[in-house]
Structures are given as structure tokens and as C-alpha cells.
């Protein structure tokens, strides 16, 4: 893992940390990755203190939205999808941006599955290259087998023994014309 860069976001607003808040909970609440919150607030650890000021998106919490679906996994800062964001409507092929890195890194997979309860993810891209700073994890092209519906995007990281280390999955909406 690499050092966290520091890039405050101009239009974000101040949130006062309450007792019991975690970076993960706030990332779910505001619909952004933990990594994005960490970078926007120049945080070098996951620890938060009650009363601490953090910058958060100005749109407010998204979990009150009845269509909001929280991410799955995403509790490791170095296994993240940072773009697209949770709930984003996608109208054309797109690049998935994020991180895929662990100390005993072997490879990662970028996967997609329909959100209708399908059990199986389909691998879109697999790579043995570490992605230790936010950049492209792979490109998803719309095909005939995609329809206008919600889909899960997942990055899964495996160690050098091909054992799953962790994953991050977010739900987005494919709007296919």
C-alpha cells in the first residue's frame, strides 16, 4: 500500500464526526468510497475522533434514498471502486477506476453481474498488475447481453496463492438505448 495523497474537494461541506462514526459508515452514508473520503480529508489512518471535522459531499446522505443499495465489502482502503459511484446511471461503455493492492498481491479481477439475484459474477478483466493508486481497473463495453437494469460491479483481489483477500462491489444502473 502507498501513502495517501491529499486532495481536498472545493464544494464539499463540513461534517462533525459523532461518537461511533467510522470512515466506512460515512462512505456508505454519502455514497463515496472510503478512499475518496480519506484523500479529500488528508487522513493518514482510518481512525476518527468525535468532534473531528470532515469534508463530505454537499448532496447529503444518500441512504435515505429508497433506491440506494449499500456497497458490499469495500472495507479495505486498497480494494476500492472509486468511479463510477454507487447508483450512477451509465449510458455507454466506461472505465472502472479504483485500487487493487494488498501486501501479498497476486492478481485482481473486475467482475459484473445483474442485480436481479444472479449468483455468478462474470469476469470482465483480470490482471497481475498492482493498482496502488487510483487508476483504471478495466473497461466495460455494453454488449447484447446487458439490458437497462441495475448491475453489480466488483473488484476482487487475490493473494499469491490465489486465495481471495477482499473485494468491493457497488451497484450501478446500465441505461442501454
N, C-alpha and C positions, 0 to 999 in steps of 0.2 A: 504494500500500500504506500501511496505517496502522500506528501504533505498537502494539506487543504489550502487551496488558493482563497483569496479574499476578494469578492466582487459584490459589494452592496448594490441593491436594486433600487433605483431612484424613486419609483412611485409606491413602494411598499410602505405600510403603516406600522406603528409600534404596537406590540402586544406585550403585556406584562405577564410573565410566567407565574402560574399558580402552583401551589404545593401539589406534587404528584404528576405534573405535566412531564411528558417525555418528548424528545425530538420526534420519535416515531409517531406518537399520538398526534402531535401537531402537524406532521407531514400528511397524515391521513385526513385530519380535520380540514386542512387548507388545500388539499389536492395537489401537493407538490412533493417531490422526493425529499428524503432526509438530506441527501447530498446538496440539493438546491438550498434548503434552509441553512445548512452548515456553511456553505460558501457565502450566501447572502449576509450572514451574521458573523462571519470571520471566526467561527467556532473551531477550536482545535480538538475538542472532545465531544462526547455525546451527553455529558453531564449538564443539567440545567438547575438553576437555583431559583426558588420562589422570589419574586420581585425583580428578577432579571428582565431587561428589555430585549425583545427580539423583533426583527422586522419580518412581517408576514404579508402575503398578497392582500391588496386592498379590497378584493371582492368578498372577503369574509369567509367564514366556514362553509364548506360545500356539503358536509354530511347532512345538513338539513334538507337537501335536495332529494326528493323521493327516488330519483333515478340514479343517485350516487351509489357506486359499488366500491367498497374499500379495496386497496391492493392486497395481494396475498404474498406473504413472505416480506421481502423488502426491508428486513431488519438489519441487514449488513450494509454499511455505507459504501462498500466497494463492489456490491452487486445491486445495481440500480438501473432503472429505465427513467431517463430524465425528459425525453421527448419521443413520442407525443406524451401529453399529460393525461391523467385519469379523466375519462369521459369525453376526450376530444373526438370531434367528428372529422373523419378522414375521407376525402373525396377522390384521392388519386394515390398512386404508388408513393411510398415515403421511406425515408431513412429513420431507423430507430437509433436514438442517441442514448448513451449511458456509460456504465462502468461494469467491468467483469474482471475482477482481480482478487486473489487470495494468496496467502504465503506459499502454499503448496499447489500453485495453479497448474492445471493440466490442459483444460480446454473449456470453452463455453459453447452453449447452443442458444440461438434465438429461435423461439417457437411461437406458434399461433394456434388457437383453437376457437371454434364457435362457442358462444356463451350460452347455448341452449341446453347445457348439461352434458355436452360431449366430454368423454373421459380422456381422450387422447389428444395430445399436442402434436402438431406436425412441425418438424424441423425445417426452418427456412434458411438458416445459415449456421455453420459450425466452424470454429477457429481455434487454433492453438496459440494465437497471439493474445497476450495480456492486453486489456484495455484499462489502464490505470489512471487515465484522465478522460474526462468526458469527451467522447467522440463516437463515430458510427459503429454500431454493433452489427448492422446488416440492413439491407434494403428489402422492403416488401412490395412486390408488384401485385396489383389486382389481377386475378385470374377468373376464369369462368366459374370455378367452384366457390367463389365468395359471393355473398348476396348482401343486400343492405340490412345489416343486423349488428348487434354487439359481438365483439370478439375479445378474447384474452390474448395479450402479448406477454411472453415470458422470456427472461434471460436466466439460464441455469448454468452454474459454474461447477465444474468437476475438478477434483484434485488429480495428481499424477498417477493415482491408482484407478482412476475413472469412477471414484465414489462422489456422489453429489455432496457438495459443500453447502450450497444455498441457492436460492432463486428469488426472483422478484417478478411478480405478474400484475399487470394492470389491465383494466377493461377500457376499451375504446369502441367507437362506433364507425363501421365502414359504411359510407354512403355511396353506393355504386350506381352510376347512372346508366 
